[in-house]
């Protein structure tokens, strides 16, 4: 992978990482109230919500996972996997967003406490915290750092994850929103530019169609029905995603939350489609001999797009790849911290905790 990356690309990545930490210092407030820190004062507008939603929920699990599924099974990655998730986002926008925002909750376990009591809330808080631990994103960061920088995946995950943690702890949701806006732009621009260039590099659609198995162009591929049902069932997790609830709670009003989810769904659909197209194009690059046959399906999309992009743009693309993981890490880590401070520490250990106690 490092053969595809020039010094200017490394410089772009370094400047990007430095900027993220700088934003954390910029957003830092010593006397921040807990609501300011965890919900940005409930003042997030539709554009801010769109940026932070899109970048948080589309991490490297999508970039690697969906592209690998497309590499192996073709269009099924979109029609059999991604599409069901998008349907649930629409359900939340039209049915849940107004109710959730109007209730003025701070966290998902607080809803459980109101409906079922403190014991259920405590179980929900622990479950939410475990759910929000960004293990897959850290794993993916390690793989990226190994390919891009040539350093051990464990050290790469520790360093890059530490950077995401630093600006999140400094600035709270405000810092996350600002960095997510930048990361959102990087993600969209780099994938929108990189995938068409990759398709062009492998000879266009006709060449791809001739290079990959015909089953790749069937809507549901050759995947058995029970597996399609399992994929669709996994999408139910969207309905209880603590980070999505946090974004709705942080919206200025219910209308902006709903509009942000609807707009984000359009962007997610486009992003999913591009990643799936890129995964299929990456397979064509392997079968046509452009890339080595030893390339792992999980890495094929990343390597193929980097190969197709010119120097400079490949650095921006790799910064965008890092952005997809770090934007997921910052959002979910913030929610996991909230589960500890607001949902466990406050009710069970220190009921009279001040805002300063909770932020600390």
N, C-alpha and C positions, 0 to 999 in steps of 0.2 A: 504494500500500500504506500509506503513512504517513497517509492520510486515515482509515484504520480504527484507528489507534493513538493513544490519548490519553496525556497526560503521566503518569498513574498507571501505565500499561503500561510506559513507558520507565523509570520508577523501579523497577518490579519487575525488569526486565531488568538494570538497573545493579546492584541489590542482589545479584542472582543471580551476576553475574560477579565482584563483589567477594568474595562468599562462597567462590568456587572458589579464588581465590588465597590467601585466609585459611586454607583447609584445607591447602594446600600447606605453608604455614609451620607449621601445627600438626603435621603429620606429619613435618616435617623432623628428621633426626637426623644430627648431624655425624659420629658414629662408627659409622654404620650399616654392617653387613656387606653384601657383595654379594648374598647370598641374601635378606637382609632387604629390601634395596632393590628387587630385581628380582622376587622371588617372595613378598614379605610374610612371610618366614620359614617358608614352606610351612604356614601356619596358617589359610588361608582356609576358613571354614565354608560350608555349603550356601547360607544366605541371602546371604552376601557374594558367593559365586560366581554366584548367580542374577542379582544386581543388575549385576555387572560384565560378565557374559556378554551379558545381554539388551541393555544399553545400548551395549556395544562393537560388537556385530555388527549392530545395527539403527540405522544412521546416516541421514543425509539422502539417501544413495543409494536407500534403501528408501522414505523418506518422499516424495521427489520422483520417483524412478524408478518404483516400483510404482504410485503414484497416477497418474503420466503414462500408464503402460501401461494402467491401468484406464480412464482418461479416453478413450484411443484405442480400446481393444479389449475393455473390460469384464471379465467374470469370468475370462477367460484369464490375467489378471495373477496370479490366485491359483492356479488349477488347472493352468495350463501353465507357470508360472514359479516361484512361491514354494514350491509343494508338494514339488517334487523336492529342494529344499534342505533342507526339514524332514526328509525321509526319510534323508538322509545324516547329519544330526545324531543321529537315532535309532541309526544304524549305529555311530557313534562311541561313543555312550553304552553300548551293549550289548557291543560287540566290542573297542573300543580303549582306553577310559578306564582299566580296571583295569591293563592292561599298561603303559600310559604312566606312570601315577602310581607304580606299584610299582618302576619302573626308576630313579626319582629323578634324572632328567635335569634340566638347567637350560634347555636350548634345543633347538630342532629340529635345527640343524646338528650338535649334539653326538651326536645319534642317528646322523647320517650318518657322523660321524668313527668311531664305534664299529663300524659295519657296513662302511664302504667306505674309511676312511682320511682323512688330513688334507686332501689335495687336494680330494676330493669335498666335504668339510666346508666348505672355504673357498668353493667355488663355491656351495654351498647357503647360506652366510652372506650372500654378496653378493645372491643371488637373493631370499632372505628379506627383506633390508633394502629392496630395490627394491619387493618386493611390499607391504611395510608402510608405504611412504611414503604419507601420507594425502592424496594429490592431489585425489581426488574430493570428499572432505569439505571441504578448503580451498576448492575451487571453489564448493561449495554454500554454505559460510559467506559467501563473497563475495556470492553472489546474495541471500542472506537479508539481509545488512547493507545492500545496495543498496536493497532494497525497504523494510526496516523503518526504517533510519536515514537513508537518502538519501545515503550516502557511497559513493565509488567502490569497486567490488567488490574491487579489488586491495588497497586500504587496509584494507577490512573483513576480508579473509582474513588479512592480516598482523597486525592488532590482535587479533582473536579467536583466531586460531591461536597467537599469542604468549602469550595468557593460558593456553590449554591446555598449552602447552609449559612455562610457568613453574611451575604447580603439579605437573606431572609430574616435572620435574627436581628440585624441592624435596623431594618426599615419596615418589617411586617408586611401586611398586604399591600401597602402603598408601594414599597420597593418591588414587590412581586409583580404588581400591575405594570409598573414602568418597565421593568426588565422584560416582562412578558410581551409588552407592546413591541419592543425591539426584536425579541425572539420570534414573535408572530410574523413580523415583516421578513425576517431572514428565512424562516421556514417556507413561507408562501412563495417568495421570490426565487429561492434556490431550487425548490422542487418544480415550480412552473417553468423555469429556464432549463434545468438539468434534464428533465425527462424528455422534452422534445428534442434536445440535442442528442440524447442517447438514442432515441428512435431514428434520428437522421444518421447517426454514426453506424448503426447496424443495417442501414439500407432502406428504411421506411417500413410502412405497414405490410406491403406485399412480401418483402424479404422476411419479416418476422413471421408472417403466416406460413411461409414455406419452411422456416427453420424450427418451429416448435410443433409438438404433437397437436393433432386436430382437436383432441378433447379439451385443450386449453381454451378454445373459443366457444365451448358450450357454457350456458349460463351457470349451471351447477356442476360442471365438470363430470368426473366419474366418481365423485364422493358418494358413499352410501347414505341413504336418507336418515338413518339414525345419527350419523355424524352431523348432518345439517341441522337436525333438531337440537343437538348438543350445542352447536355454535349459536343458534338462535336463543337458547335458554341462557347462555352465558351473558347475553345482552341485558338480562333482567337486573344485573348489578348496577346498571345506570340509574335505576329507580331509587337506589339507596346510597348513591355515591356521596360521601360526606363533603368532598371538595366542591361538587356542583351545588350542594345546598348552601355552602358558605358563600359562593358567588351570588346566589339568589338573595341571601340575607344582606349582602353588601351593596346590592343595587339601590339606586336612589329611589326607585319606586317599582311597583310590580310590572308596569307597562314596559319599562326599560329592560327589566329582566327577561320578559317574554320575547321582546324584539331581539335581544342579544342572542338568546338561544336559537331563535328561528334563523337569524343571519348566520350564526355559527354553524348551524346544520347544513346550510348551503355550502359553506366553505369546507366543512368536514367531508361532504359528499365529493366535492371537487378534489380535495387532497387525497381521499381514499382512492378515487379513480386514477389519479396520476401515479400514486405509489403502485397500484396493481399493474398499470400499464408499464411502469418502470421495471417491475419484477419480471414480466413477460419479455420485455426487451432485453433484460439482463440475461435471460435464458438464451435468447437468440444470439447475443454476443458470445456466449460460451459455445453454443453448437456450431457457430460459424467460424470459430477459431480466433475471434478478436480477443477474448479472454481465455485464460487457462481453464482446462476442464477440471482442474483440482479446486477451483473456487467453491467454497461452501455456499449452499443456497441462502443461508442466513446473511452472508456478507456480499452476495453477488450484486445487489442493487447499489450498495455504497461504493463498491469498487468500480462498477460499470459507469456510474454517473461521474465519478471523479476522473475516470479515464476520458470520458467524452468532453469534459469541461476544459477550457483553456486555463493557463496559469492566472491566478488572481481570482477568477470566478470559482475555481475549485476550492480556494481558501474560504471564500464566502459560503460555498456549499457546506464545507466541513464545519464552519462556525454555525451554520444553520442546523446541521446534524447534532452538534453539541447543544444547541438551543432547544431542540425537541426533547432532549433528556433533562436538561437543567430546569426547564420551565415546568416539567412534571414533578421533579424533585422539590422545587421550592414551594409549589402549591400544596402538595400533599404533606410535606414536612410541617408546614405551618398549621395545617388542620390537626395533625398528630400531636403537635405541641399544645394546641388548644384543648384537645381531649384530656391531656394531662393536667393543665393548669385550671381550666374552667369547669371541666366535667368530673375530675377526680379530686384534685387538690382543694378546690374551693368548697365543695359540699361535704367532703369526707374528712379533710384535715384542718382547714382553716376557713370556717364559714364567714368570718369577718375580714377576709383578705381584701386588701385595697387593690386599686388598679395597678399600682406599682408592683405589688406582690405578684399579681397574675402575669403581667408582662415579663417580669424577671423569671 
